[in-house]
């Protein structure tokens, strides 16, 4: 098969021909139809996440069709279309797995970080952590749901019954979750890079009540804010937008340093929480509701060989929505 592999952080991915992977017991192999390009992939390539398996094939928003199953797999079959997400395996017996928090497993495996991912023509996955997708929607349209959608969904659940929700960083995840919020008849307040009127217009097109720069205050206090951008300075900025008892949800796996801030913007029972990874139940919940909402993902497609360009375009915000690699 062909793949884009990372040999050392902070270096370009290399286009290589590598042996076809073979599924072991309990595993499946898929022919990759599409793989979304996630900001977490950037963190892997840029060395922000410091313990990748090297060399590694990135990519964890995989839509593929099963072409081989390993022994012991009965829940999935050859020819079935599936999604392969970031969480690739958990130990099943640590405190967190036993307490229904497998997203915090002490001994996890992550697709595209500690096991090879989807920047390739084939990928292998633990069958228990692959989601049946059915045939609705193209592979390119569905791919961003496998992380941007799932992490966005887990972050949204953390906001509880919030009705006025701010979204900081209006990229792949936010443009999906904005549609969920509108479907739920809640109000979306979109925060972009200061002066990014193009993305602000995009947010309004998706139903945002208000859109402005991250250096602005919205016209009214918010119940909650979700921070998708990996910028620590947005934490105190988001706290300033909240009513009493409001919550800031930090959705990213990596964030720059959070600056010191005055206690008064946290007081009155405002909260800061983080989201880590996802559970299989998150995937089942979100992927079952997504077709009812009629989510439309805005995508820019790249050939698999152009993964470095896709990552650079993501780094510099050169497209709306999500980037997707197509082998």
C-alpha positions in Angstrom: 0.0 0.0 0.0 1.0 3.7 -0.2 1.0 6.0 2.8 2.2 9.3 4.1 4.5 8.6 7.1 6.0 10.8 9.8 9.6 9.8 10.7 10.4 12.7 13.0 8.3 15.5 14.4 8.6 18.8 12.8 9.5 17.3 9.4 7.3 16.8 6.4 5.4 13.5 5.9 7.0 11.2 3.4 5.2 9.4 0.6 6.1 5.7 0.8 5.2 2.3 -0.4 4.9 0.0 2.6 3.8 -3.6 3.1 0.0 -4.1 3.2 -1.0 -4.4 6.9 -2.7 -7.6 8.0 -5.5 -7.8 10.6 -4.8 -9.8 13.7 -7.3 -11.5 15.9 -10.3 -9.1 16.6 -9.1 -6.7 13.9 -10.4 -5.5 10.6 -8.6 -4.1 7.5 -10.2 -1.4 5.4 -9.5 0.2 2.1 -9.5 3.9 3.0 -12.1 5.9 1.1 -11.4 9.2 2.8 -9.5 10.5 5.9 -10.2 13.8 7.5 -7.3 16.1 8.4 -7.7 17.0 12.1 -5.9 19.6 14.2 -4.7 16.8 16.4 -2.7 15.5 13.3 -1.0 18.9 13.3 -0.1 18.5 17.0 1.4 15.0 16.1 3.4 16.4 13.2 4.5 19.5 15.0 5.7 17.6 18.1 3.1 19.1 20.5 2.1 15.5 21.3 5.4 14.1 22.4 5.1 10.3 22.4 4.1 9.1 18.9 5.0 5.7 17.6 7.6 6.4 14.9 7.5 6.1 12.1 3.7 6.8 12.2 1.0 7.1 9.6 -1.3 9.9 10.9 -5.0 10.2 10.5 -8.0 9.2 12.7 -11.1 10.4 10.8 -11.2 7.3 8.6 -14.0 6.2 6.4 -13.2 2.8 4.8 -14.7 -0.4 3.4 -13.7 -3.6 5.1 -11.8 -6.0 2.8 -10.5 -8.4 5.4 -11.4 -9.5 9.0 -9.3 -11.2 11.5 -10.2 -14.2 13.6 -12.9 -13.7 16.2 -14.6 -10.8 14.4 -18.4 -11.4 14.1 -19.9 -7.9 14.5 -18.5 -6.6 11.2 -18.1 -8.2 7.7 -16.3 -7.8 4.5 -17.8 -5.1 2.3 -19.2 -3.0 5.2 -18.4 0.7 5.4 -17.1 1.8 8.8 -15.6 4.7 10.5 -12.3 4.5 12.5 -11.9 7.2 15.2 -9.0 8.5 17.4 -9.7 6.1 20.3 -8.3 2.8 18.8 -8.2 0.5 21.8 -8.6 0.5 25.6 -7.4 -2.0 28.2 -10.8 -2.7 29.6 -9.7 -3.3 33.2 -8.2 -0.1 34.6 -10.2 2.1 37.0 -11.4 4.4 34.3 -12.5 1.6 31.9 -14.3 -0.1 34.8 -16.0 3.2 35.8 -17.4 3.8 32.3 -14.7 6.4 31.4 -12.8 4.5 28.8 -11.8 7.9 27.2 -9.4 8.2 30.2 -8.0 4.7 30.0 -4.5 4.3 31.5 -3.3 2.1 28.6 -5.0 3.4 25.5 -4.1 3.1 21.8 -4.7 6.1 19.6 -5.3 5.9 15.8 -2.7 7.9 13.9 -0.6 8.5 17.0 0.3 5.1 18.7 -1.0 3.0 15.9 -1.0 3.7 12.2 -3.9 5.7 10.9 -5.6 6.7 7.7 -3.2 8.8 5.7 -2.8 5.6 3.6 -4.6 3.4 1.1 -5.3 0.8 3.8 -5.7 0.8 7.6 -6.1 -1.8 10.3 -8.3 -1.3 13.4 -9.7 -3.0 16.4 -13.2 -4.1 15.3 -14.7 -3.2 18.7 -13.7 0.5 18.1 -14.9 0.8 14.5 -18.4 2.3 13.9 -20.7 0.9 11.2 -21.7 3.9 9.0 -24.2 2.6 6.5 -24.2 4.0 3.0 -25.8 7.5 3.6 -23.5 10.4 2.7 -20.3 10.3 0.7 -17.1 9.2 2.4 -15.7 12.8 2.1 -18.8 14.2 3.8 -18.8 11.7 6.6 -15.0 11.7 7.5 -15.0 14.9 9.6 -17.7 13.5 11.8 -15.3 10.9 13.1 -13.3 13.4 15.3 -14.4 17.0 14.7 -18.0 15.8 15.1 -17.4 13.4 17.9 -15.2 15.6 20.1 -17.6 18.5 19.3 -20.5 16.4 20.5 -18.8 15.4 23.7 -17.9 19.0 24.3 -21.5 20.1 23.7 -22.8 17.5 26.1 -20.5 19.1 28.7 -22.4 22.4 28.4 -25.5 20.8 29.9 -28.7 22.7 29.2 -26.9 25.9 28.0 -29.0 27.8 25.5 -26.6 30.5 24.5 -23.3 28.8 23.5 -20.1 30.5 22.3 -17.8 28.6 19.9 -14.2 29.8 19.8 -12.3 28.7 16.6 -14.9 28.2 13.9 -13.3 25.4 12.0 -14.1 21.7 11.4 -15.6 20.9 14.8 -17.5 24.2 15.3 -19.1 24.2 11.9 -20.6 20.8 12.7 -21.6 21.5 16.3 -23.2 24.9 15.2 -25.6 22.9 13.1 -26.4 20.6 16.0 -27.1 23.7 18.2 -29.4 25.2 15.6 -31.3 21.9 15.3 -31.6 21.9 19.1 -33.1 25.5 18.8 -30.2 27.0 20.8 -28.2 30.1 20.0 -24.7 30.0 18.5 -22.2 32.8 19.1 -19.2 32.3 16.8 -15.7 33.7 17.7 -13.0 33.8 15.0 -9.6 35.3 14.5 -10.0 39.1 14.8 -10.9 40.5 11.4 -11.8 37.2 9.8 -15.0 38.5 8.3 -15.1 35.6 5.8 -15.3 32.9 8.5 -17.8 35.1 10.5 -20.0 35.2 7.4 -19.7 31.4 7.1 -20.9 31.1 10.7 -23.9 33.3 10.1 -24.8 31.2 7.0 -24.9 28.1 9.3 -27.3 29.9 11.6 -25.1 31.7 14.1 -27.0 34.4 16.1 -23.8 36.5 16.2 -20.3 36.2 14.9 -17.3 38.4 15.7 -13.6 38.3 16.7 -12.3 36.5 19.7 -11.2 39.9 21.0 -14.9 41.0 21.2 -17.6 40.5 23.7 -21.0 39.2 22.5 -24.1 41.4 22.8 -25.3 39.4 25.8 -23.9 37.0 28.4 -23.5 33.4 27.4 -24.4 30.2 29.3 -21.4 28.3 28.0 -18.5 28.5 25.6 -16.5 25.8 23.8 -12.9 26.5 22.9 -11.8 24.5 19.8 -8.8 26.7 19.0 -5.6 25.6 20.7 -5.0 29.1 22.2 -4.7 29.3 26.0 -5.4 33.1 26.0 -9.0 32.3 24.9 -9.8 30.8 28.3 -10.0 34.1 30.2 -11.5 35.7 27.1 -14.3 33.1 27.2 -14.8 33.4 30.9 -15.5 37.1 30.5 -18.5 36.3 28.2 -20.3 34.0 30.8 -23.2 34.6 33.1 -22.9 33.4 36.7 -22.6 29.6 36.8 -21.5 29.4 33.2 -19.0 26.9 31.9 -16.0 27.0 29.6 -15.3 23.7 27.8 -11.7 23.2 26.5 -12.1 20.8 23.6 -8.6 20.4 22.3 -6.0 17.8 23.1 -3.3 20.5 23.2 -3.4 24.2 24.1 -0.8 26.9 24.5 -0.2 28.3 28.0 -3.2 29.8 29.7 -2.2 33.3 31.0 -2.9 34.4 34.5 -6.2 36.1 35.0 -8.2 37.9 37.7 -10.2 35.7 40.0 -13.3 37.8 39.6 -14.0 36.4 36.1 -14.0 32.9 37.5 -16.0 33.7 40.7 -19.7 33.2 40.9 -19.4 29.5 40.2 -18.1 29.8 36.7 -16.3 26.6 35.6 -13.5 25.5 33.3 -13.5 21.9 32.2 -11.6 19.9 29.6 -12.6 17.1 27.2 -10.3 14.2 26.6 -10.7 11.7 23.7 -14.1 10.1 23.4 -16.0 6.9 24.4 -17.6 4.5 22.0 -20.9 5.5 23.4 -20.2 9.1 22.3 -19.8 7.7 18.8 -22.9 5.7 18.9 -24.9 8.6 20.2 -23.7 11.2 17.8 -23.6 9.0 14.7 -27.2 8.0 15.3 -28.4 11.5 15.6 -26.4 13.1 12.8 -28.6 11.8 10.0 -31.7 13.2 11.7 -30.1 16.6 11.9 -29.0 16.5 8.3 -25.5 17.8 9.0 -23.7 19.1 6.0 -20.0 19.2 6.3 -18.1 21.8 4.3 -15.0 20.2 3.0 -11.9 20.8 0.9 -10.4 17.7 -0.6 -6.8 16.9 -1.2 -5.1 13.9 -2.9 -3.3 11.7 -0.3 0.1 12.7 -1.7 -0.8 16.3 -0.8 -1.2 15.7 2.9 1.6 18.2 3.8 -0.3 20.9 1.9 -3.5 20.1 3.7 -1.8 20.3 7.1 -0.2 23.6 6.2 -3.5 25.0 4.9 -5.2 23.9 8.2 -2.4 25.5 10.2 -3.0 28.9 8.4 -6.8 28.7 8.2 -6.9 28.7 4.4 -10.3 26.9 4.1 -13.7 26.8 5.8 -14.9 23.7 7.5 -12.7 20.6 7.2 -9.9 19.2 4.9 -10.2 15.6 3.7 -7.6 13.3 2.1 -8.8 11.0 -0.7 -6.5 8.1 -1.8 
